[in-house]
C-alpha cells in the first residue's frame, strides 16, 4: 500500500480478504466497493476486488486500476496479460464456431433449396404427363 491507511480501512480490507478466501465474494464486494469509494487509489482494494467480481471484464477493469495506481505491480500485470491472452483465445474460438455455424446453415439452405427444386421439377413433369 503506497499511502497510509486508517486502522478501520485495514480491518475492512482484511475482512474482505477473509470473505474471499472463504469463497464468499458476494460478502467481500460491498466492503471493497466502500473502500474504493473512499479512496480510488487504494491499490490493495482494487487488487482484491479483481478477485471478488463476477466476470472477466470487471476483473480487467480492476487490474487496469491497480496498474494505473502502481504500474510496477507485477501480480496485476501478469494476471491482466493472462486474462487478455485467454480472451484472445476465446474470441478465436467464437470466430471458428461462427464460421462452422455459417457453413452448416449454408449447407442446410442449399439442400433445402435443392429439395424444393426437385419437388417443383417433379410436379412440373407430372403436369406434362397429365396435359
C-alpha positions in Angstrom: 0.0 0.0 0.0 1.5 3.2 -1.1 -0.3 5.6 1.3 -1.0 5.2 5.0 -4.4 3.7 5.7 -6.5 4.0 8.8 -6.9 1.0 11.1 -10.5 0.8 10.2 -9.7 0.6 6.4 -7.1 -2.1 7.1 -9.7 -4.0 9.2 -12.3 -3.8 6.5 -9.8 -4.9 3.8 -8.8 -7.9 5.9 -12.5 -8.7 6.5 -13.0 -8.6 2.7 -9.9 -10.9 2.1 -11.2 -13.4 4.7 -14.6 -13.5 2.9 -12.9 -14.0 -0.5 -10.7 -16.8 1.0 -13.8 -18.4 2.4 -15.4 -18.3 -1.0 -17.9 -15.6 -0.2 -17.0 -13.0 -2.8 -20.5 -11.5 -2.6 -19.8 -10.5 1.1 -16.4 -9.0 0.2 -17.6 -6.8 -2.7 -19.6 -4.2 -0.7 -16.6 -3.8 1.7 -14.2 -3.3 -1.2 -16.6 -1.0 -3.0 -16.8 1.2 0.0 -13.0 1.3 0.4 -12.6 2.2 -3.2 -15.3 4.9 -2.9 -13.4 6.4 0.0 -10.1 6.3 -1.9 -10.0 5.4 -5.6 -6.2 5.0 -5.3 -6.4 2.1 -2.8 -4.3 -0.3 -4.7 -4.9 -3.4 -2.5 -8.6 -2.8 -2.5 -8.6 -2.8 -6.3 -6.4 -5.9 -6.4 -8.7 -7.9 -4.1 -11.8 -6.5 -6.0 -10.4 -8.1 -9.1 -10.8 -11.5 -7.4 -14.2 -10.7 -5.9 -16.0 -9.6 -9.1 -18.2 -11.9 -11.2 -16.9 -11.6 -14.7 -13.7 -11.2 -16.7 -14.5 -7.7 -18.0 -14.9 -6.4 -14.4 -11.6 -8.2 -13.4 -9.8 -6.4 -16.2 -11.2 -3.0 -15.1 -9.9 -3.7 -11.6 -6.5 -4.8 -12.7 -6.3 -1.8 -15.0 -6.9 0.4 -12.0 -4.2 -1.4 -10.0 -1.7 -0.7 -12.8 -2.9 2.9 -13.0 -2.1 3.3 -9.4 1.1 1.3 -9.5 2.5 0.4 -13.0 5.1 -1.8 -11.3 2.6 -4.2 -9.7 3.9 -7.4 -11.3 1.0 -9.6 -10.0 -1.6 -7.3 -11.6 0.4 -7.1 -14.8 0.8 -10.9 -15.0 -2.9 -11.5 -14.2 -4.0 -9.0 -16.8 -1.8 -10.4 -19.5 -3.1 -13.9 -18.8 -6.7 -12.7 -19.0 -6.1 -10.8 -22.2 -4.5 -13.9 -23.7 -7.4 -16.1 -22.7 -9.8 -13.5 -24.1 -8.0 -13.6 -27.4 -8.2 -17.4 -27.5 -11.9 -17.3 -26.6 -12.6 -14.8 -29.4 -10.7 -17.0 -31.9 -12.8 -20.0 -30.8 -16.0 -18.0 -31.1 -15.0 -16.9 -34.6 -14.2 -20.5 -35.5 -17.6 -21.6 -34.2 -19.4 -18.8 -36.1 -17.7 -19.9 -39.3 -18.8 -23.5 -38.7 -22.3 -22.4 -37.9 -22.4 -20.3 -41.1 -21.2 -23.3 -43.2 -23.8 -25.6 -41.7 -26.6 -23.0 -42.4 -25.4 -22.6 -46.0 -25.4 -26.4 -46.5 -28.9 -26.6 -44.9 -30.4 -23.9 -47.1 -28.6 -25.3 -50.2 -30.0 -28.8 -49.6 -33.5 -27.3 -48.7 -33.4 -25.4 -52.0 -32.4 -28.4 -54.0 -35.2 -30.5 -52.4 -37.7 -27.8 -53.2 -36.3 -27.5 -56.8 -36.7 -31.3 -57.1 -40.2 -31.2 -55.9 -41.1 -28.4 -58.3 -39.5 -30.2 -61.3 -41.2 -33.5 -60.3 -44.5 -31.6 -60.1 -44.0 -29.9 -63.5 -43.1 -33.3 -65.1 -46.3 -34.7 -63.6 -48.3 -31.8 -65.1 -46.8 -32.5 -68.6 -47.8 -36.2 -68.4 -51.4 -35.2 -67.5 -51.5 -32.4 -70.0 
